Amino acid sequence: MGKGIKVGDTVAITATVRKRVTEDRVSVLIPTYGQPHSIVDTTPHISSGQKIELAGEVLRVDEDTVTVGGQDLGITVKHSAVRLVTSYLPPTRKRLVDKAT
């Protein structure tokens, strides 16, 4: 599932809602993370057990783990917990050509 992921890719993690902590924060369980994580979510009707997609950019890739960063993220999970959304494409350079005068 997480094969072919490299630094700069955008990935998604499916998290499960635990409970609403405050009116603008929700506690979620992230697979292979091992502890609860709190994210900002102002959706009025959210219930425990509901699935949420969290997207972020890959910051680091190790043999069996991926570190994902973003607005609400900054976590390290196993490759199996992430799904590739978009692959990073480095910017291309235009070749400079001198015009003949």
Secondary structure, 3 states (H helix, E strand, C coil): CCCCCCCCCEEEEEEEEEEECCCCEEEEECCCCCCEEEEECCCCCCCCCCEEEEEEEEEEECCCEEEEECCCCEEEEEHHHEEEEECCCCCCCCCCCCCCC
